[in-house]
Amino acid sequence: MADWRGHGAVDDMLDAENKLLADNLVSKVSRLKSLAYDIDKEAEEQNSYLDGMGSNFLSATGLLTGSVKRFSSMVRSGRENRKILCYVSVGLVLVFFVLYHLVSRIQT
């Protein structure tokens, strides 16, 4: 009988340890599930952000295409507009550098 009780105590100890390990596993699985949900949510937000950026780039492309067409027509118009063309070119370069400087300051 004593031999059987000894095995029972060992079985109880192993059962308690098993339950403890199972509880730890449950908490780890719960954390992983929460992390997977957060990753999924972040991926959806990033996808919607990228979709919005695509439409912004399309509108910017449309604006730039129109500007290039107007600039090309001014170049083809003749010699009387060469001075205006030079001023516009210098102005565009200056605007580009000012915007670049402002954006670089905002990011830092």
C-alpha positions in Angstrom: 0.0 0.0 0.0 2.8 2.4 0.9 4.3 1.9 -2.6 1.0 2.8 -4.2 0.7 6.0 -2.1 4.2 7.0 -3.1 3.3 6.8 -6.7 0.1 8.8 -6.0 2.1 11.6 -4.5 4.5 11.6 -7.5 1.5 11.6 -9.8 -0.1 14.5 -7.9 3.2 16.4 -8.1 3.5 15.7 -11.8 -0.1 16.6 -12.3 0.4 20.0 -10.5 3.5 20.7 -12.5 1.7 19.8 -15.7 -1.2 22.2 -14.8 1.3 24.9 -14.1 3.0 24.4 -17.4 -0.3 24.3 -19.2 -1.3 27.6 -17.5 2.0 29.1 -18.7 1.3 27.9 -22.2 -2.2 29.3 -22.2 -0.8 32.8 -21.2 1.9 32.6 -23.9 -0.7 31.6 -26.5 -2.9 34.4 -25.4 0.0 36.9 -25.8 0.8 35.5 -29.2 -2.8 35.8 -30.3 -2.9 39.4 -29.1 0.3 40.2 -30.9 -1.0 38.6 -34.1 -4.2 40.7 -33.9 -2.1 43.9 -33.4 0.1 43.0 -36.4 -3.0 42.4 -38.5 -4.5 45.7 -37.4 -1.3 47.6 -38.2 -1.0 46.0 -41.6 -4.6 47.1 -42.5 -3.8 50.6 -41.4 -0.6 50.7 -43.4 -2.4 49.3 -46.5 -5.1 52.1 -46.2 -2.3 54.7 -45.8 -0.5 53.4 -48.9 -3.7 53.4 -50.9 -4.2 57.1 -49.9 -0.7 57.9 -51.0 -1.3 56.3 -54.4 -4.2 58.6 -55.1 -2.1 61.6 -53.9 0.7 60.6 -56.3 -1.8 60.3 -59.1 -3.1 63.8 -58.5 0.5 65.2 -58.2 1.3 63.5 -61.5 -1.7 65.2 -63.1 -0.6 68.6 -61.9 3.0 68.1 -63.0 1.9 66.8 -66.4 -0.2 70.0 -66.9 2.7 72.2 -65.8 5.1 70.4 -68.2 2.7 70.9 -71.1 2.4 74.6 -70.4 6.1 74.9 -70.0 6.7 73.1 -73.3 4.2 75.4 -75.1 6.0 78.4 -73.7 9.4 77.1 -75.0 7.9 76.5 -78.5 6.2 79.9 -78.6 9.3 81.8 -79.8 12.1 84.2 -78.8 9.9 86.9 -77.2 9.2 84.6 -74.3 12.8 83.5 -73.6 13.2 86.1 -70.8 10.0 84.9 -69.1 11.1 81.3 -69.6 14.4 82.1 -67.8 12.6 83.8 -64.9 10.1 80.9 -64.6 12.9 78.3 -64.6 14.9 80.1 -62.0 11.8 80.6 -59.9 10.9 76.9 -60.1 14.4 75.9 -59.0 14.3 78.3 -56.1 10.8 77.1 -55.0 12.2 73.5 -55.2 15.1 74.3 -52.9 13.0 76.2 -50.5 10.5 73.4 -50.2 13.3 70.9 -49.9 14.8 72.9 -47.0 11.4 73.2 -45.3 10.7 69.5 -45.6 14.1 68.6 -44.3 13.7 70.9 -41.3 10.2 69.5 -40.5 11.5 65.9 -40.5 14.4 66.6 -38.1 
